[in-house]
Amino acid sequence: MRFTRPKECATCPFQADGCRKVFKFRVEEDVRRFTAPGRGSEKWAQLFKQRTAIERVFAYLKLYLELGSTRKLKKRALMDVQLSCLTYNLCKLALDRWNKTMLQSQVA
């Protein structure tokens, strides 16, 4: 695996020329730190496409509805999850219906 580290090149005299130091690692050195395939590679993109629907929903809820960083406990946390899921389902339903009407208008 190869990584570029521009932060470590802050004191490099060749930084003005656009030099980017490249570090090579073996995945076996630290399995938790270096994953294979690396993010941003073509193989990683292919594996990313194979995710299940529930993984996509969880990722959406964590990213856009902030369920990954909630500080509520018990009933309030459960209510927050339920409201977020309801919001997600309503948005998907509205988008599906809108796409269906747009498709029908294009055909007609």
C-alpha positions as CSV (number, residue, x, y, z in Angstrom):
1,M,0.0,0.0,0.0
2,R,1.2,3.5,-0.8
3,F,0.3,6.7,1.0
4,T,1.3,10.3,0.4
5,R,1.8,12.5,3.5
6,P,1.8,16.2,2.7
7,K,1.7,17.1,6.4
8,E,5.0,15.5,7.1
9,C,6.5,17.4,4.1
10,A,6.0,20.8,5.8
11,T,9.7,21.2,6.6
12,C,10.9,19.6,3.3
13,P,13.0,22.0,1.2
14,F,11.5,20.5,-2.0
15,Q,7.9,21.2,-1.0
16,A,7.8,24.3,-3.3
17,D,8.5,22.1,-6.3
18,G,5.4,19.9,-5.6
19,C,7.4,17.0,-4.1
20,R,5.1,14.5,-2.3
21,K,6.8,11.9,-0.2
22,V,5.4,8.4,-0.7
23,F,5.5,5.9,2.1
24,K,5.0,2.2,1.4
25,F,3.5,-0.2,4.0
26,R,2.6,-3.8,4.2
27,V,-0.9,-4.5,5.4
28,E,0.5,-7.2,7.7
29,E,2.4,-4.6,9.7
30,D,-0.7,-3.3,11.4
31,V,-4.0,-4.8,10.2
32,R,-6.2,-2.4,12.1
33,R,-4.4,0.7,10.7
34,F,-3.8,-0.3,7.1
35,T,-6.7,-1.9,5.3
36,A,-6.8,-3.7,2.0
37,P,-7.9,-2.5,-0.4
38,G,-7.2,1.2,0.4
39,R,-9.9,3.7,0.3
40,G,-10.3,5.5,-3.0
41,S,-8.9,2.6,-5.1
42,E,-11.0,1.0,-7.8
43,K,-11.2,-2.3,-5.9
44,W,-12.5,-0.5,-2.9
45,A,-15.2,1.2,-5.0
46,Q,-16.3,-2.2,-6.3
47,L,-16.6,-3.6,-2.8
48,F,-18.4,-0.5,-1.7
49,K,-21.1,-1.1,-4.3
50,Q,-21.7,-4.5,-2.9
51,R,-23.0,-3.2,0.4
52,T,-26.4,-4.4,1.5
53,A,-29.4,-2.0,1.7
54,I,-29.4,-2.0,5.5
55,E,-25.8,-0.9,5.6
56,R,-26.6,2.0,3.3
57,V,-29.5,3.0,5.6
58,F,-27.4,2.9,8.7
59,A,-24.7,5.0,6.9
60,Y,-27.3,7.5,5.8
61,L,-28.8,7.8,9.3
62,K,-25.4,8.3,10.9
63,L,-24.1,10.8,8.4
64,Y,-27.2,13.0,7.7
65,L,-29.4,12.5,10.7
66,E,-26.5,12.3,13.3
67,L,-27.4,9.0,14.9
68,G,-23.8,8.1,15.2
69,S,-23.1,10.8,17.8
70,T,-26.2,11.1,19.9
71,R,-25.9,11.8,23.6
72,K,-29.4,10.9,24.6
73,L,-30.2,7.9,26.8
74,K,-33.0,5.3,27.0
75,K,-36.4,6.6,26.0
76,R,-35.1,9.8,24.4
77,A,-32.5,7.9,22.4
78,L,-35.2,5.4,21.2
79,M,-37.5,8.2,20.2
80,D,-34.7,10.0,18.4
81,V,-33.9,6.8,16.4
82,Q,-37.6,6.2,15.6
83,L,-38.1,9.8,14.4
84,S,-34.9,9.6,12.3
85,C,-36.1,6.3,10.7
86,L,-39.5,7.9,10.1
87,T,-37.9,10.9,8.4
88,Y,-35.7,8.7,6.3
89,N,-38.7,6.6,5.2
90,L,-40.8,9.6,4.4
91,C,-38.0,11.2,2.3
92,K,-37.5,8.0,0.4
93,L,-41.2,7.6,-0.3
94,A,-41.5,11.2,-1.5
95,L,-38.5,10.8,-3.8
96,D,-39.8,7.5,-5.2
97,R,-43.1,9.0,-6.0
98,W,-41.5,12.1,-7.5
99,N,-39.2,10.0,-9.7
100,K,-42.2,7.9,-10.8
101,T,-44.2,11.0,-11.8
102,M,-41.1,12.4,-13.6
103,L,-40.7,9.1,-15.5
104,Q,-44.3,9.0,-16.5
105,S,-44.2,12.6,-17.7
106,Q,-41.1,11.8,-19.9
107,V,-42.8,8.7,-21.4
108,A,-46.0,10.6,-22.2
